[in-house]
Amino acid sequence: MESIREINKNEIVSEGKKLLDDGAKFVTAVCNDLDDKLEVSYFFSKNSGTELICLRYKVAKDEEVVSLSGTTLATVLIDNEMKELFGLKIKELAIDYGGHLLLAQDSPVTPLLKTKKDASKGES
């Protein structure tokens, strides 16, 4: 069974730590571009995998968030991935790959971030 908890971006470290201290295991995280905001969801497993808990927050694309990797190193790769692919502004990464965990030096910047179309040129 899945439980989604909507939290404030400033609560990710404290709420994640509570789950980990209670025996939950970090599973993964996902980022979704909602046009004007990014939605970030961290998933944790409890009770031998029978319970899935999601901590979810929305943040403006120019806002900074704190990495959960200082609490659990298990998030360091996915935090770097969301930073590279979506431009999520994550600070305090335990290991910061500087934008090159997945992307090469000449790769497009933030390739999964939606770009606004110029309506004056008739683009859709």
FENGIKA-V496010 format. One record per helix or strand. SS is the DSSP state (~ for helix, > for strand). FROM is the first residue (numbers start at 0). TO is the last residue. If there is no record, write none. Layout:
SS;FROM;TO / SS;FROM;TO
//
This chain:
>;1;5 / ~;8;20 / >;24;32 / >;36;45 / >;50;59 / >;63;65 / ~;67;69 / ~;72;85 / >;88;90 / ~;118;120
//
